[in-house]
Amino acid sequence: MLQSDTSFHDLRIAAVVPAFKVEHHVVDVVRRTLPFVAAVFVVDDACPNGSGDLVQQASLSGRIVVLRHSENRGVGGAIKTGYAAALKEGFDIVVKVDGDGQMAPELIPALVRSIVLGEADYVKGNRFFDPDDLAQMPLVRLIGNACLSLVSKASSGYWDIMDPTNGYTAIHRTALETLPLEKIADRYFFESDMLFRLNVSNAVVQDMPMRALYADEISNLNIRRVLMQFPKLYMKNFFKRIFYNYLIRDFNAGSIQALMGTILFLFGTIYGTLNWISHGMRSETTPLGTIMVAALPIILGMQLLVAALAIDVASVPKRPLQKVGAIRGIGVGSTTRG
């Protein structure tokens, strides 16, 4: 078992650094991370440029463990491998730091502070907090992340969280143990999928303001693939969350409002559309009574859905799991150590 005196309030902290085509930055990232954690798990995700080998050859510390994938599993798969290793070694908090140099390891004490104080289970970076810092963010990333944030709020249920794709995160082992790691997305949807899974586990999530760093790194993210895949994944998680939280685990006023609102809205929309088409084909004016029969359910349905939304916004988890102590099994594919 890895040992170190580096801790905050007697909580042992580990860092996970996914490594894929980050050979120009990863050694420096690990070197700067070491002072703030008890151990660093570098996950070489079948990197063709030998990122893991470079870390080993640097011989920075005995507190570094290099884990290797024989096949590329994506950033999510690499992080899950690091999470499993950190849990096995008994660490209390696990921080994820990208190997491309975009995240300042010096922010780790601030990142874990709310977890150490028992105020949160999961903390993530937020590059949207300070308007002055947004000037350095590329316009495409700014617009894209703003849109993703809105969609992610509805999908994950964390209405107070921004910047969902921010990968600078810290998680308490109690929350990590509740997550079915084998079911979480392996690639670039990982961060968003984590938020959905954390909400289902009723974990408390907080943002930490941070400044994004953009250097000479090359992104492996395929924008076209994101635009094609992310919407359906967000939609899938949204319906699963509503089903789990409002029909299976609980049935409250929000459940009734959501069900009735959906039924009324769909009835009014379908009924009105069919009658509009029918009368239009006959070149007839749609009767006022027919219009009212369609309009009233739509209006009432929208009001009920807005009321259900208000309940959902107010239902953001507020009691940290580390105080509750709920635990569930995890599962991650095997790895080999280098």
C-alpha positions in Angstrom: 0.0 0.0 0.0 1.3 3.5 -0.9 2.2 5.6 2.1 2.7 9.3 2.4 2.3 12.1 5.0 0.6 14.4 2.5 -3.0 14.8 3.6 -5.6 17.4 4.6 -7.3 16.9 8.0 -6.0 13.3 8.0 -7.7 12.5 4.7 -5.5 10.7 2.2 -5.7 12.2 -1.2 -4.7 10.7 -4.5 -4.5 12.1 -8.0 -5.5 10.3 -11.3 -3.8 11.5 -14.4 -5.1 10.1 -17.7 -2.3 10.0 -20.3 -2.9 9.8 -24.0 -0.8 11.8 -26.4 0.3 14.2 -23.6 4.0 13.4 -23.8 4.9 17.1 -23.9 3.2 18.0 -20.6 2.6 14.9 -18.5 5.9 14.7 -16.6 5.6 18.4 -15.6 2.0 17.9 -14.5 2.9 14.9 -12.3 5.9 16.8 -10.8 3.7 19.7 -9.9 0.9 17.5 -8.5 3.1 15.4 -6.1 3.4 18.1 -3.4 -0.4 18.1 -2.9 -1.3 14.4 -2.9 -0.2 11.2 -1.3 0.0 9.4 -4.6 -0.4 9.9 -8.3 -1.9 7.2 -10.5 -0.9 7.8 -14.2 -3.1 5.8 -16.5 -1.4 5.2 -19.9 -4.4 4.7 -22.1 -2.5 2.8 -24.8 -0.7 6.0 -25.7 1.2 5.6 -29.0 3.8 8.1 -27.8 4.6 6.4 -24.5 3.4 8.9 -22.0 3.5 6.4 -19.3 7.0 5.4 -20.1 8.1 9.0 -19.9 6.7 9.3 -16.4 8.5 6.1 -15.3 11.8 7.2 -16.8 11.6 10.5 -15.0 11.8 8.7 -11.7 10.1 11.6 -9.9 8.9 9.7 -6.8 8.0 6.3 -5.4 4.5 7.7 -4.9 3.8 7.4 -8.6 2.0 4.3 -10.0 1.7 3.9 -13.8 -1.3 1.8 -14.9 -1.5 0.6 -18.5 -4.3 -0.2 -20.9 -3.5 -2.6 -23.7 -6.3 -0.9 -25.7 -7.4 2.7 -25.7 -10.6 3.1 -23.6 -10.9 6.9 -23.8 -10.5 9.5 -21.1 -13.4 8.1 -19.1 -12.1 4.6 -19.2 -8.7 5.8 -18.0 -10.2 7.7 -15.1 -12.3 4.8 -14.0 -9.1 2.6 -13.9 -7.4 5.2 -11.7 -10.5 5.5 -9.5 -10.5 1.7 -8.9 -6.8 1.7 -8.1 -7.2 4.6 -5.6 -10.1 2.9 -3.9 -8.2 -0.3 -3.6 -5.3 1.5 -2.0 -7.7 3.1 0.6 -7.5 6.8 -0.4 -10.3 9.1 0.9 -10.3 11.7 -1.9 -9.4 11.2 -5.5 -8.5 14.2 -7.7 -8.5 14.0 -11.5 -5.9 16.1 -13.2 -5.5 16.1 -17.0 -2.1 15.4 -18.3 -2.1 18.2 -21.0 -1.2 21.0 -18.6 -4.6 22.8 -18.8 -5.2 22.3 -15.1 -3.1 23.9 -12.4 -2.2 21.3 -9.7 -1.7 24.2 -7.3 -5.5 24.5 -7.1 -5.9 21.0 -5.5 -6.2 22.4 -1.9 -9.0 24.6 -3.0 -10.6 21.9 -5.1 -10.8 19.4 -2.1 -11.6 22.0 0.6 -15.4 21.5 0.5 -15.0 17.7 0.6 -12.6 17.9 3.5 -15.0 20.1 5.4 -17.8 17.6 4.8 -19.8 20.1 2.7 -19.7 18.2 -0.7 -19.1 14.7 -2.2 -17.9 15.9 -5.6 -16.3 19.2 -6.6 -15.6 20.3 -10.1 -14.0 23.3 -11.8 -16.1 26.1 -13.2 -14.5 28.4 -15.9 -17.6 30.5 -16.1 -17.6 32.1 -12.7 -15.5 35.2 -13.4 -16.5 37.1 -16.5 -13.0 38.6 -16.8 -11.5 35.1 -17.2 -13.8 34.3 -20.2 -11.9 36.6 -22.5 -9.2 34.0 -22.9 -11.6 31.2 -23.7 -12.0 30.4 -27.5 -15.4 31.6 -28.7 -16.4 28.2 -30.0 -15.6 26.6 -26.6 -17.5 29.4 -24.8 -20.7 29.0 -26.8 -20.5 25.3 -26.8 -19.9 24.9 -23.1 -22.7 27.4 -22.3 -25.2 25.4 -24.3 -24.0 22.1 -22.8 -24.3 23.6 -19.3 -28.0 24.3 -19.9 -28.7 20.9 -21.3 -26.7 19.2 -18.6 -28.6 21.0 -15.8 -31.8 19.3 -17.1 -30.2 16.0 -17.7 -28.3 15.7 -14.5 -30.6 17.5 -12.1 -27.8 19.8 -10.8 -29.3 23.1 -11.7 -26.7 25.0 -9.8 -23.8 23.6 -11.7 -22.1 25.1 -14.8 -19.3 23.9 -17.1 -20.3 20.2 -17.1 -17.4 19.1 -19.3 -14.8 20.5 -17.0 -12.6 17.6 -16.0 -10.9 19.1 -13.0 -12.7 17.2 -10.3 -12.3 15.7 -6.8 -14.6 13.0 -5.3 -14.9 11.5 -1.8 -14.6 7.7 -1.6 -18.1 7.4 -0.1 -19.6 8.9 -3.2 -17.2 7.0 -5.5 -18.3 3.7 -4.0 -21.9 4.3 -4.8 -21.2 4.6 -8.5 -21.5 1.7 -10.9 -18.3 2.6 -12.7 -18.7 0.0 -15.3 -21.9 1.7 -16.6 -20.4 5.2 -16.8 -19.4 6.4 -20.3 -15.8 5.7 -21.2 -15.0 8.6 -23.5 -15.8 12.3 -23.7 -19.3 12.0 -22.2 -17.7 10.8 -19.0 -17.9 14.0 -17.0 -21.6 14.6 -17.9 -22.5 11.0 -17.2 -20.8 11.3 -13.8 -23.1 14.1 -12.9 -26.1 12.0 -13.8 -24.9 9.0 -11.8 -24.1 11.3 -8.8 -27.6 12.7 -8.9 -29.1 9.3 -8.9 -26.9 8.5 -5.9 -28.1 11.8 -4.2 -24.5 13.1 -3.9 -23.8 16.8 -3.2 -21.9 18.5 -6.0 -20.3 21.9 -5.9 -18.4 24.1 -8.4 -15.0 25.6 -7.8 -14.2 28.8 -9.7 -11.0 28.4 -11.8 -9.2 29.9 -14.7 -8.8 27.7 -17.8 -5.3 27.4 -19.3 -4.9 27.1 -23.0 -1.4 26.2 -24.2 -0.1 24.2 -27.2 -2.1 21.1 -26.4 -3.9 19.3 -29.2 -7.5 18.3 -28.4 -8.5 14.7 -29.2 -12.2 15.7 -29.1 -14.1 15.2 -32.4 -16.7 18.0 -32.5 -18.8 16.3 -35.1 -19.0 13.2 -33.1 -20.0 15.2 -30.0 -22.8 17.0 -31.9 -24.1 13.7 -33.1 -23.8 11.6 -29.9 -24.2 14.0 -26.9 -27.8 15.1 -27.5 -29.2 11.6 -27.4 -27.1 10.7 -24.4 -28.3 13.8 -22.5 -31.9 12.9 -23.4 -31.5 9.3 -22.3 -30.1 10.4 -19.0 -32.8 13.0 -18.5 -35.6 10.4 -18.8 -33.8 7.8 -16.7 -33.3 10.4 -13.9 -36.9 11.4 -13.9 -38.0 7.8 -13.9 -35.6 6.9 -11.1 -36.2 9.9 -8.9 -39.9 10.7 -9.4 -41.5 7.3 -10.2 -39.4 4.6 -8.6 -37.6 6.0 -5.5 -40.2 8.6 -4.7 -43.6 9.8 -5.8 -44.5 13.4 -4.8 -46.2 16.5 -6.0 -43.6 17.0 -8.7 -44.3 13.5 -10.0 -48.0 14.2 -10.3 -47.4 17.6 -11.9 -44.9 16.1 -14.4 -47.3 13.3 -15.4 -50.4 15.4 -15.7 -48.6 18.2 -17.4 -47.1 15.9 -20.0 -50.5 14.2 -20.7 -52.4 17.5 -21.0 -49.7 19.1 -23.1 -49.5 16.1 -25.5 -53.2 15.8 -25.7 -53.7 19.5 -26.6 -50.9 19.5 -29.1 -51.9 16.3 -30.9 -55.7 17.1 -30.8 -55.1 20.6 -32.1 -52.7 19.6 -34.8 -55.0 16.9 -36.1 -58.0 19.2 -36.2 -56.0 22.0 -37.8 -54.8 19.6 -40.6 -58.3 18.2 -41.0 -60.1 21.5 -41.3 -57.3 22.9 -43.5 -57.6 20.1 -46.0 -61.4 20.9 -46.2 -60.7 24.6 -46.5 -62.8 25.1 -43.3 -62.2 27.5 -40.4 -61.4 25.6 -37.3 -64.3 26.1 -34.8 -63.6 28.2 -31.7 -64.7 25.4 -29.4 -62.2 23.0 -31.0 -59.4 25.6 -30.6 -60.3 26.0 -26.9 -60.3 22.3 -26.4 -56.8 22.2 -27.7 -55.4 25.4 -26.2 -56.6 24.9 -22.6 -54.8 21.5 -22.0 -51.7 23.0 -23.6 -51.7 26.0 -21.3 -52.6 24.0 -18.2 -50.0 21.4 -19.1 -47.3 24.0 -19.5 -48.1 25.4 -16.1 -47.9 22.0 -14.4 -44.6 21.3 -16.2 -43.2 24.6 -15.0 -44.3 23.8 -11.4 -42.7 20.4 -11.7 -39.5 22.1 -12.9 -39.5 24.4 -9.9 -39.7 21.3 -7.6 -36.9 19.6 -9.5 -34.7 22.7 -9.1 -35.4 22.8 -5.4 -34.5 19.1 -5.1 -30.8 19.4 -5.8 -29.1 17.1 -3.2 -28.0 19.0 -0.1 -26.8 16.3 2.4 -23.4 14.9 1.5 -23.2 11.1 1.2 -20.0 11.1 3.3 -22.3 11.9 6.2 -24.9 9.3 5.2 -22.4 6.5 4.4 -24.3 4.8 1.5 -22.1 2.3 -0.3 -22.6 0.2 -3.4 -20.2 -2.0 -5.4 -18.1 -0.8 -8.3 -16.7 -2.6 -11.3 -13.8 -1.7 -13.6 -11.9 -3.7 -16.2 -8.6 -5.2 -15.3 -5.3 -3.3 -15.8 -1.6 -4.2 -15.7 0.9 -2.1 -13.8 4.1 -0.9 -15.4 
